[in-house]
Amino acid sequence: MDIFLSFQLGEVEVSNLTIIVLLFFSSFTFLAVGISSYKLYKSLINEEEK
């Protein structure tokens, strides 16, 4: 049984491991931007209350 299957995306053949790594990095980036935006918004709200 081969775990590392490959997907055909047009003329490019992409392995399963590559897709998993890309999903990990994109979800990590999405989470980091979300946390950063939340902290920025929270600091702006706290500054207006003072």
mmCIF file as Biopython writes it, N, C-alpha, C and O atoms, coordinates in Angstrom:
data_model
#
loop_
_atom_site.group_PDB
_atom_site.id
_atom_site.type_symbol
_atom_site.label_atom_id
_atom_site.label_alt_id
_atom_site.label_comp_id
_atom_site.label_asym_id
_atom_site.label_entity_id
_atom_site.label_seq_id
_atom_site.pdbx_PDB_ins_code
_atom_site.Cartn_x
_atom_site.Cartn_y
_atom_site.Cartn_z
_atom_site.occupancy
_atom_site.B_iso_or_equiv
_atom_site.auth_seq_id
_atom_site.auth_asym_id
_atom_site.pdbx_PDB_model_num
ATOM 1   N N  . MET A ? 1  ? 0.843   -1.183 0.000   1.0 0.0 1  A 1 
ATOM 2   C CA . MET A ? 1  ? 0.000   0.000  0.000   1.0 0.0 1  A 1 
ATOM 3   C C  . MET A ? 1  ? 0.886   1.244  0.000   1.0 0.0 1  A 1 
ATOM 4   O O  . MET A ? 1  ? 1.756   1.396  0.857   1.0 0.0 1  A 1 
ATOM 5   N N  . ASP A ? 2  ? 0.663   2.108  -0.943  1.0 0.0 2  A 1 
ATOM 6   C CA . ASP A ? 2  ? 1.471   3.319  -1.080  1.0 0.0 2  A 1 
ATOM 7   C C  . ASP A ? 2  ? 0.722   4.492  -0.459  1.0 0.0 2  A 1 
ATOM 8   O O  . ASP A ? 2  ? -0.348  4.876  -0.933  1.0 0.0 2  A 1 
ATOM 9   N N  . ILE A ? 3  ? 1.291   5.063  0.611   1.0 0.0 3  A 1 
ATOM 10  C CA . ILE A ? 3  ? 0.632   6.181  1.295   1.0 0.0 3  A 1 
ATOM 11  C C  . ILE A ? 3  ? 0.763   7.456  0.470   1.0 0.0 3  A 1 
ATOM 12  O O  . ILE A ? 3  ? -0.161  8.268  0.432   1.0 0.0 3  A 1 
ATOM 13  N N  . PHE A ? 4  ? 1.885   7.632  -0.179  1.0 0.0 4  A 1 
ATOM 14  C CA . PHE A ? 4  ? 2.166   8.867  -0.905  1.0 0.0 4  A 1 
ATOM 15  C C  . PHE A ? 4  ? 1.626   8.773  -2.330  1.0 0.0 4  A 1 
ATOM 16  O O  . PHE A ? 4  ? 2.384   8.600  -3.285  1.0 0.0 4  A 1 
ATOM 17  N N  . LEU A ? 5  ? 0.327   8.888  -2.454  1.0 0.0 5  A 1 
ATOM 18  C CA . LEU A ? 5  ? -0.298  8.906  -3.768  1.0 0.0 5  A 1 
ATOM 19  C C  . LEU A ? 5  ? -0.015  10.240 -4.428  1.0 0.0 5  A 1 
ATOM 20  O O  . LEU A ? 5  ? 0.363   11.205 -3.764  1.0 0.0 5  A 1 
ATOM 21  N N  . SER A ? 6  ? -0.197  10.289 -5.715  1.0 0.0 6  A 1 
ATOM 22  C CA . SER A ? 6  ? 0.033   11.556 -6.406  1.0 0.0 6  A 1 
ATOM 23  C C  . SER A ? 6  ? -1.244  11.980 -7.121  1.0 0.0 6  A 1 
ATOM 24  O O  . SER A ? 6  ? -2.020  11.149 -7.590  1.0 0.0 6  A 1 
ATOM 25  N N  . PHE A ? 7  ? -1.440  13.283 -7.191  1.0 0.0 7  A 1 
ATOM 26  C CA . PHE A ? 7  ? -2.595  13.861 -7.856  1.0 0.0 7  A 1 
ATOM 27  C C  . PHE A ? 7  ? -2.133  14.536 -9.136  1.0 0.0 7  A 1 
ATOM 28  O O  . PHE A ? 7  ? -1.068  15.152 -9.177  1.0 0.0 7  A 1 
ATOM 29  N N  . GLN A ? 8  ? -2.929  14.416 -10.162 1.0 0.0 8  A 1 
ATOM 30  C CA . GLN A ? 8  ? -2.621  15.052 -11.436 1.0 0.0 8  A 1 
ATOM 31  C C  . GLN A ? 8  ? -3.348  16.388 -11.490 1.0 0.0 8  A 1 
ATOM 32  O O  . GLN A ? 8  ? -4.576  16.432 -11.557 1.0 0.0 8  A 1 
ATOM 33  N N  . LEU A ? 9  ? -2.585  17.478 -11.461 1.0 0.0 9  A 1 
ATOM 34  C CA . LEU A ? 9  ? -3.144  18.821 -11.571 1.0 0.0 9  A 1 
ATOM 35  C C  . LEU A ? 9  ? -2.718  19.395 -12.915 1.0 0.0 9  A 1 
ATOM 36  O O  . LEU A ? 9  ? -1.678  20.044 -13.028 1.0 0.0 9  A 1 
ATOM 37  N N  . GLY A ? 10 ? -3.520  19.152 -13.910 1.0 0.0 10 A 1 
ATOM 38  C CA . GLY A ? 10 ? -3.136  19.555 -15.261 1.0 0.0 10 A 1 
ATOM 39  C C  . GLY A ? 10 ? -1.998  18.682 -15.740 1.0 0.0 10 A 1 
ATOM 40  O O  . GLY A ? 10 ? -2.129  17.460 -15.808 1.0 0.0 10 A 1 
ATOM 41  N N  . GLU A ? 11 ? -0.878  19.307 -16.072 1.0 0.0 11 A 1 
ATOM 42  C CA . GLU A ? 11 ? 0.290   18.544 -16.512 1.0 0.0 11 A 1 
ATOM 43  C C  . GLU A ? 11 ? 1.255   18.272 -15.371 1.0 0.0 11 A 1 
ATOM 44  O O  . GLU A ? 11 ? 2.268   17.600 -15.566 1.0 0.0 11 A 1 
ATOM 45  N N  . VAL A ? 12 ? 0.957   18.784 -14.187 1.0 0.0 12 A 1 
ATOM 46  C CA . VAL A ? 12 ? 1.851   18.647 -13.040 1.0 0.0 12 A 1 
ATOM 47  C C  . VAL A ? 12 ? 1.343   17.529 -12.140 1.0 0.0 12 A 1 
ATOM 48  O O  . VAL A ? 12 ? 0.153   17.462 -11.832 1.0 0.0 12 A 1 
ATOM 49  N N  . GLU A ? 13 ? 2.238   16.666 -11.728 1.0 0.0 13 A 1 
ATOM 50  C CA . GLU A ? 13 ? 1.892   15.588 -10.813 1.0 0.0 13 A 1 
ATOM 51  C C  . GLU A ? 13 ? 2.391   15.965 -9.418  1.0 0.0 13 A 1 
ATOM 52  O O  . GLU A ? 13 ? 3.588   16.165 -9.217  1.0 0.0 13 A 1 
ATOM 53  N N  . VAL A ? 14 ? 1.470   16.063 -8.458  1.0 0.0 14 A 1 
ATOM 54  C CA . VAL A ? 14 ? 1.791   16.520 -7.113  1.0 0.0 14 A 1 
ATOM 55  C C  . VAL A ? 14 ? 1.569   15.371 -6.142  1.0 0.0 14 A 1 
ATOM 56  O O  . VAL A ? 14 ? 0.532   14.708 -6.183  1.0 0.0 14 A 1 
ATOM 57  N N  . SER A ? 15 ? 2.547   15.134 -5.262  1.0 0.0 15 A 1 
ATOM 58  C CA . SER A ? 15 ? 2.410   14.038 -4.311  1.0 0.0 15 A 1 
ATOM 59  C C  . SER A ? 15 ? 1.499   14.430 -3.157  1.0 0.0 15 A 1 
ATOM 60  O O  . SER A ? 15 ? 1.258   15.610 -2.905  1.0 0.0 15 A 1 
ATOM 61  N N  . ASN A ? 16 ? 1.004   13.425 -2.472  1.0 0.0 16 A 1 
ATOM 62  C CA . ASN A ? 16 ? 0.109   13.617 -1.335  1.0 0.0 16 A 1 
ATOM 63  C C  . ASN A ? 16 ? 0.816   14.375 -0.217  1.0 0.0 16 A 1 
ATOM 64  O O  . ASN A ? 16 ? 0.208   15.221 0.439   1.0 0.0 16 A 1 
ATOM 65  N N  . LEU A ? 17 ? 2.084   14.080 0.002   1.0 0.0 17 A 1 
ATOM 66  C CA . LEU A ? 17 ? 2.860   14.743 1.051   1.0 0.0 17 A 1 
ATOM 67  C C  . LEU A ? 17 ? 2.993   16.242 0.774   1.0 0.0 17 A 1 
ATOM 68  O O  . LEU A ? 17 ? 2.936   17.050 1.701   1.0 0.0 17 A 1 
ATOM 69  N N  . THR A ? 18 ? 3.166   16.614 -0.481  1.0 0.0 18 A 1 
ATOM 70  C CA . THR A ? 18 ? 3.271   18.029 -0.840  1.0 0.0 18 A 1 
ATOM 71  C C  . THR A ? 18 ? 1.984   18.769 -0.519  1.0 0.0 18 A 1 
ATOM 72  O O  . THR A ? 18 ? 2.025   19.889 -0.010  1.0 0.0 18 A 1 
ATOM 73  N N  . ILE A ? 19 ? 0.849   18.161 -0.808  1.0 0.0 19 A 1 
ATOM 74  C CA . ILE A ? 19 ? -0.437  18.794 -0.519  1.0 0.0 19 A 1 
ATOM 75  C C  . ILE A ? 19 ? -0.637  18.936 0.981   1.0 0.0 19 A 1 
ATOM 76  O O  . ILE A ? 19 ? -1.161  19.954 1.435   1.0 0.0 19 A 1 
ATOM 77  N N  . ILE A ? 20 ? -0.236  17.946 1.756   1.0 0.0 20 A 1 
ATOM 78  C CA . ILE A ? 20 ? -0.358  18.016 3.218   1.0 0.0 20 A 1 
ATOM 79  C C  . ILE A ? 20 ? 0.516   19.139 3.772   1.0 0.0 20 A 1 
ATOM 80  O O  . ILE A ? 20 ? 0.073   19.891 4.640   1.0 0.0 20 A 1 
ATOM 81  N N  . VAL A ? 21 ? 1.745   19.262 3.283   1.0 0.0 21 A 1 
ATOM 82  C CA . VAL A ? 21 ? 2.651   20.320 3.745   1.0 0.0 21 A 1 
ATOM 83  C C  . VAL A ? 21 ? 2.098   21.695 3.378   1.0 0.0 21 A 1 
ATOM 84  O O  . VAL A ? 21 ? 2.150   22.617 4.192   1.0 0.0 21 A 1 
ATOM 85  N N  . LEU A ? 22 ? 1.571   21.843 2.165   1.0 0.0 22 A 1 
ATOM 86  C CA . LEU A ? 22 ? 0.988   23.123 1.756   1.0 0.0 22 A 1 
ATOM 87  C C  . LEU A ? 22 ? -0.227  23.474 2.599   1.0 0.0 22 A 1 
ATOM 88  O O  . LEU A ? 22 ? -0.398  24.636 2.968   1.0 0.0 22 A 1 
ATOM 89  N N  . LEU A ? 23 ? -1.070  22.507 2.913   1.0 0.0 23 A 1 
ATOM 90  C CA . LEU A ? 23 ? -2.232  22.756 3.767   1.0 0.0 23 A 1 
ATOM 91  C C  . LEU A ? 23 ? -1.808  23.163 5.171   1.0 0.0 23 A 1 
ATOM 92  O O  . LEU A ? 23 ? -2.425  24.039 5.777   1.0 0.0 23 A 1 
ATOM 93  N N  . PHE A ? 24 ? -0.750  22.527 5.698   1.0 0.0 24 A 1 
ATOM 94  C CA . PHE A ? 24 ? -0.259  22.870 7.029   1.0 0.0 24 A 1 
ATOM 95  C C  . PHE A ? 24 ? 0.238   24.309 7.072   1.0 0.0 24 A 1 
ATOM 96  O O  . PHE A ? 24 ? -0.125  25.067 7.972   1.0 0.0 24 A 1 
ATOM 97  N N  . PHE A ? 25 ? 1.070   24.690 6.098   1.0 0.0 25 A 1 
ATOM 98  C CA . PHE A ? 25 ? 1.618   26.045 6.102   1.0 0.0 25 A 1 
ATOM 99  C C  . PHE A ? 25 ? 0.550   27.100 5.847   1.0 0.0 25 A 1 
ATOM 100 O O  . PHE A ? 25 ? 0.593   28.179 6.440   1.0 0.0 25 A 1 
ATOM 101 N N  . SER A ? 26 ? -0.404  26.805 4.976   1.0 0.0 26 A 1 
ATOM 102 C CA . SER A ? 26 ? -1.447  27.797 4.709   1.0 0.0 26 A 1 
ATOM 103 C C  . SER A ? 26 ? -2.374  27.952 5.904   1.0 0.0 26 A 1 
ATOM 104 O O  . SER A ? 26 ? -2.810  29.066 6.196   1.0 0.0 26 A 1 
ATOM 105 N N  . SER A ? 27 ? -2.690  26.857 6.607   1.0 0.0 27 A 1 
ATOM 106 C CA . SER A ? 27 ? -3.536  26.987 7.800   1.0 0.0 27 A 1 
ATOM 107 C C  . SER A ? 27 ? -2.779  27.679 8.927   1.0 0.0 27 A 1 
ATOM 108 O O  . SER A ? 27 ? -3.380  28.438 9.688   1.0 0.0 27 A 1 
ATOM 109 N N  . PHE A ? 28 ? -1.474  27.436 9.054   1.0 0.0 28 A 1 
ATOM 110 C CA . PHE A ? 28 ? -0.664  28.114 10.058  1.0 0.0 28 A 1 
ATOM 111 C C  . PHE A ? 28 ? -0.618  29.617 9.787   1.0 0.0 28 A 1 
ATOM 112 O O  . PHE A ? 28 ? -0.737  30.422 10.710  1.0 0.0 28 A 1 
ATOM 113 N N  . THR A ? 29 ? -0.445  29.990 8.520   1.0 0.0 29 A 1 
ATOM 114 C CA . THR A ? 29 ? -0.418  31.405 8.152   1.0 0.0 29 A 1 
ATOM 115 C C  . THR A ? 29 ? -1.769  32.060 8.406   1.0 0.0 29 A 1 
ATOM 116 O O  . THR A ? 29 ? -1.829  33.179 8.917   1.0 0.0 29 A 1 
ATOM 117 N N  . PHE A ? 30 ? -2.851  31.375 8.053   1.0 0.0 30 A 1 
ATOM 118 C CA . PHE A ? 30 ? -4.195  31.899 8.280   1.0 0.0 30 A 1 
ATOM 119 C C  . PHE A ? 30 ? -4.439  32.132 9.767   1.0 0.0 30 A 1 
ATOM 120 O O  . PHE A ? 30 ? -4.999  33.159 10.153  1.0 0.0 30 A 1 
ATOM 121 N N  . LEU A ? 31 ? -4.025  31.190 10.597  1.0 0.0 31 A 1 
ATOM 122 C CA . LEU A ? 31 ? -4.192  31.316 12.043  1.0 0.0 31 A 1 
ATOM 123 C C  . LEU A ? 31 ? -3.347  32.468 12.592  1.0 0.0 31 A 1 
ATOM 124 O O  . LEU A ? 31 ? -3.818  33.231 13.436  1.0 0.0 31 A 1 
ATOM 125 N N  . ALA A ? 32 ? -2.108  32.598 12.122  1.0 0.0 32 A 1 
ATOM 126 C CA . ALA A ? 32 ? -1.234  33.676 12.598  1.0 0.0 32 A 1 
ATOM 127 C C  . ALA A ? 32 ? -1.784  35.048 12.224  1.0 0.0 32 A 1 
ATOM 128 O O  . ALA A ? 32 ? -1.739  35.971 13.038  1.0 0.0 32 A 1 
ATOM 129 N N  . VAL A ? 33 ? -2.297  35.195 11.019  1.0 0.0 33 A 1 
ATOM 130 C CA . VAL A ? 33 ? -2.875  36.476 10.600  1.0 0.0 33 A 1 
ATOM 131 C C  . VAL A ? 33 ? -4.136  36.771 11.398  1.0 0.0 33 A 1 
ATOM 132 O O  . VAL A ? 33 ? -4.382  37.921 11.764  1.0 0.0 33 A 1 
ATOM 133 N N  . GLY A ? 34 ? -4.935  35.750 11.671  1.0 0.0 34 A 1 
ATOM 134 C CA . GLY A ? 34 ? -6.142  35.939 12.470  1.0 0.0 34 A 1 
ATOM 135 C C  . GLY A ? 34 ? -5.833  36.394 13.880  1.0 0.0 34 A 1 
ATOM 136 O O  . GLY A ? 34 ? -6.489  37.300 14.394  1.0 0.0 34 A 1 
ATOM 137 N N  . ILE A ? 35 ? -4.847  35.785 14.511  1.0 0.0 35 A 1 
ATOM 138 C CA . ILE A ? 35 ? -4.463  36.173 15.871  1.0 0.0 35 A 1 
ATOM 139 C C  . ILE A ? 35 ? -3.898  37.589 15.879  1.0 0.0 35 A 1 
ATOM 140 O O  . ILE A ? 35 ? -4.218  38.380 16.767  1.0 0.0 35 A 1 
ATOM 141 N N  . SER A ? 36 ? -3.068  37.910 14.905  1.0 0.0 36 A 1 
ATOM 142 C CA . SER A ? 36 ? -2.486  39.247 14.823  1.0 0.0 36 A 1 
ATOM 143 C C  . SER A ? 36 ? -3.564  40.307 14.606  1.0 0.0 36 A 1 
ATOM 144 O O  . SER A ? 36 ? -3.527  41.369 15.227  1.0 0.0 36 A 1 
ATOM 145 N N  . SER A ? 37 ? -4.512  40.023 13.735  1.0 0.0 37 A 1 
ATOM 146 C CA . SER A ? 37 ? -5.597  40.977 13.487  1.0 0.0 37 A 1 
ATOM 147 C C  . SER A ? 37 ? -6.465  41.156 14.722  1.0 0.0 37 A 1 
ATOM 148 O O  . SER A ? 37 ? -6.896  42.269 15.023  1.0 0.0 37 A 1 
ATOM 149 N N  . TYR A ? 38 ? -6.722  40.071 15.437  1.0 0.0 38 A 1 
ATOM 150 C CA . TYR A ? 38 ? -7.526  40.154 16.657  1.0 0.0 38 A 1 
ATOM 151 C C  . TYR A ? 38 ? -6.830  41.014 17.709  1.0 0.0 38 A 1 
ATOM 152 O O  . TYR A ? 38 ? -7.465  41.845 18.358  1.0 0.0 38 A 1 
ATOM 153 N N  . LYS A ? 39 ? -5.514  40.809 17.877  1.0 0.0 39 A 1 
ATOM 154 C CA . LYS A ? 39 ? -4.772  41.603 18.862  1.0 0.0 39 A 1 
ATOM 155 C C  . LYS A ? 39 ? -4.744  43.079 18.478  1.0 0.0 39 A 1 
ATOM 156 O O  . LYS A ? 39 ? -4.858  43.946 19.345  1.0 0.0 39 A 1 
ATOM 157 N N  . LEU A ? 40 ? -4.595  43.372 17.188  1.0 0.0 40 A 1 
ATOM 158 C CA . LEU A ? 40 ? -4.599  44.759 16.735  1.0 0.0 40 A 1 
ATOM 159 C C  . LEU A ? 40 ? -5.955  45.403 16.984  1.0 0.0 40 A 1 
ATOM 160 O O  . LEU A ? 40 ? -6.022  46.531 17.474  1.0 0.0 40 A 1 
ATOM 161 N N  . TYR A ? 41 ? -7.022  44.712 16.658  1.0 0.0 41 A 1 
ATOM 162 C CA . TYR A ? 41 ? -8.374  45.228 16.867  1.0 0.0 41 A 1 
ATOM 163 C C  . TYR A ? 41 ? -8.649  45.436 18.354  1.0 0.0 41 A 1 
ATOM 164 O O  . TYR A ? 41 ? -9.255  46.431 18.750  1.0 0.0 41 A 1 
ATOM 165 N N  . LYS A ? 42 ? -8.194  44.483 19.172  1.0 0.0 42 A 1 
ATOM 166 C CA . LYS A ? 42 ? -8.396  44.583 20.617  1.0 0.0 42 A 1 
ATOM 167 C C  . LYS A ? 42 ? -7.635  45.778 21.187  1.0 0.0 42 A 1 
ATOM 168 O O  . LYS A ? 42 ? -8.152  46.475 22.061  1.0 0.0 42 A 1 
ATOM 169 N N  . SER A ? 43 ? -6.426  46.022 20.711  1.0 0.0 43 A 1 
ATOM 170 C CA . SER A ? 43 ? -5.656  47.166 21.214  1.0 0.0 43 A 1 
ATOM 171 C C  . SER A ? 43 ? -6.286  48.485 20.779  1.0 0.0 43 A 1 
ATOM 172 O O  . SER A ? 43 ? -6.226  49.465 21.522  1.0 0.0 43 A 1 
ATOM 173 N N  . LEU A ? 44 ? -6.883  48.530 19.605  1.0 0.0 44 A 1 
ATOM 174 C CA . LEU A ? 44 ? -7.557  49.753 19.168  1.0 0.0 44 A 1 
ATOM 175 C C  . LEU A ? 44 ? -8.799  50.022 19.998  1.0 0.0 44 A 1 
ATOM 176 O O  . LEU A ? 44 ? -9.085  51.176 20.320  1.0 0.0 44 A 1 
ATOM 177 N N  . ILE A ? 45 ? -9.539  48.989 20.348  1.0 0.0 45 A 1 
ATOM 178 C CA . ILE A ? 45 ? -10.738 49.154 21.173  1.0 0.0 45 A 1 
ATOM 179 C C  . ILE A ? 45 ? -10.350 49.618 22.576  1.0 0.0 45 A 1 
ATOM 180 O O  . ILE A ? 45 ? -10.994 50.507 23.135  1.0 0.0 45 A 1 
ATOM 181 N N  . ASN A ? 46 ? -9.303  49.022 23.146  1.0 0.0 46 A 1 
ATOM 182 C CA . ASN A ? 46 ? -8.866  49.405 24.490  1.0 0.0 46 A 1 
ATOM 183 C C  . ASN A ? 46 ? -8.349  50.836 24.517  1.0 0.0 46 A 1 
ATOM 184 O O  . ASN A ? 46 ? -8.506  51.528 25.524  1.0 0.0 46 A 1 
ATOM 185 N N  . GLU A ? 47 ? -7.737  51.290 23.431  1.0 0.0 47 A 1 
ATOM 186 C CA . GLU A ? 47 ? -7.205  52.647 23.371  1.0 0.0 47 A 1 
ATOM 187 C C  . GLU A ? 47 ? -8.340  53.673 23.312  1.0 0.0 47 A 1 
ATOM 188 O O  . GLU A ? 47 ? -8.217  54.764 23.869  1.0 0.0 47 A 1 
ATOM 189 N N  . GLU A ? 48 ? -9.435  53.332 22.647  1.0 0.0 48 A 1 
ATOM 190 C CA . GLU A ? 48 ? -10.568 54.251 22.542  1.0 0.0 48 A 1 
ATOM 191 C C  . GLU A ? 48 ? -11.307 54.398 23.867  1.0 0.0 48 A 1 
ATOM 192 O O  . GLU A ? 48 ? -11.900 55.445 24.126  1.0 0.0 48 A 1 
ATOM 193 N N  . GLU A ? 49 ? -11.280 53.374 24.704  1.0 0.0 49 A 1 
ATOM 194 C CA . GLU A ? 49 ? -11.989 53.420 25.983  1.0 0.0 49 A 1 
ATOM 195 C C  . GLU A ? 49 ? -11.306 54.335 26.984  1.0 0.0 49 A 1 
ATOM 196 O O  . GLU A ? 49 ? -11.960 54.836 27.899  1.0 0.0 49 A 1 
ATOM 197 N N  . LYS A ? 50 ? -10.016 54.565 26.835  1.0 0.0 50 A 1 
ATOM 198 C CA . LYS A ? 50 ? -9.265  55.385 27.797  1.0 0.0 50 A 1 
ATOM 199 C C  . LYS A ? 50 ? -9.553  56.847 27.633  1.0 0.0 50 A 1 
ATOM 200 O O  . LYS A ? 50 ? -9.002  57.670 28.364  1.0 0.0 50 A 1 
#
